[in-house]
């Protein structure tokens, strides 16, 4: 199965996921950040650090892509196994990553519905996984 996410949908999903993640983290005090997350062996702070490291890579990649477009080079972001992602797919990847890690923080804060829909849509298109999803609500 294959699908792609538009630039607008990817950007919207990432904006919502990032805002919710930042809001969730901002509500945690220092002792709470040192508590275990749902990621085995990681504290909440380690999850936050992982997400921030990913965002740094994402935004560096987006900046490089703007240089490539300005130079007349082909658009697309090179990813694992020789795949090239569109800007929408790249931002959608990080929207999904961010919303999943917000859940890993194990707080009572809400995750954005749009990012959850994007995560489900992504999972529905992953071979060997889509058949194991519960029915959509």
N, C-alpha and C positions, 0 to 999 in steps of 0.2 A: 504494500500500500504506500502511496505517496500523496503528499499534499503540500501546499505552500500557503504562507500567511502574507497578506498584503503589508506594505510598509506602515500604513495607517493603523491596521489592526495590531500589528506587533508593537508599534510605539504606544498605542493606547493601553494595551495589556501591560507593557513594561512600566509605564507611568503609574498605573493603578497599583501594580504589585509593589513597586519601589516605595510609593507613598505609604502604603499599608505596612510594609516591613519597617520603614524608618519610624513610623508612629508606634509600632509595637516595641521596637528597641528603646525608643525614647521613654516609654512608660516603665521600663525596667530599671531598678536601682542597681548599684554595683554588686551587692550580695546576690541579687536575683540573676545577674549575668553570669555569675560563677556556678550557678546550679546546673545540674545535668540537663541536656537537651534530649530530644528523642533520637538523635544520631548517636548510636552506641559509642561510648568512650569520649564524646565531645561535650564540653560545656556549652551553654548558650553563647558565651563570648566567642568560642571557637567557631560556632556556626556563623555568627555575625562577621567574623574575620574572613571566613571562606567566601561569604556573599560579597563583601567589599572587594576582595581580591578579584573575584569574577567580574564585578562591575568595572574595576580598573582596566582589565583586559578588554572588556566589551567596548568601553568608551575610547580606548586607544585604537582598537580596530575600526571603529566608526570614523575616527579622525583620519586614519590612514586611507580609508575608502574614499573619503572626500578628496584627498590628494590625488588618488588614482582617477577619479571621475574628472577632476579638473585637468589632469594630464591626458585625458582621452583614452585611458586604459579601460578594459572591460570591468563592468561592475560585478560584485560578488565577493563573498568572504570565504576564504579557504578554511575548511574545517578538517576534522579527522577523516582518514581513509580517502583522501582526495576529493571529498565532496565540497561543493561550493554552495554557500547559503546566500539567499537574498537578504537585504537589510531587514525585511519583515520577519523572515525566518530566524535570523540571528537575535532580534529583539524578542521574538516570541519564545525562543529557547530560554532566554534569561528571565522572561516573565514567569515561565513555568518553574524554572529553578528557584526564583525568588519566592514565589507563593508556596512551593513545597517546603522551603527552608523556614518560612514564617510558621508553617504548621509544626516544623521541628522544634521551634522555640517553646512549644507546649504552653502557650498562654491562652487566655480566654478571649483574646481579641479576634475580631472577624477578619477573614481574608476576603479580598475583593471578588465578587461573583464573576466578573468578566475574566479575571485571571484564572479562576477555577474552571470556567468553561473552556478556556484556551488549553489548560492542562488536560482536561478530559478529552478534548478534540485531538490533542497530540497523542495521548495514550491510545485512543481509538485507532490511530494510524500506525502504531508500532506493532510490527509482526511479533507473534508469540505473546502478545500482551492483551490485545483488544478483546479477545474471547473471554478473558478472565475478569473484565470490568462488570460491576453490578449495573443493572439498568439505570438509565439516567432518570433523575427525579423530575 
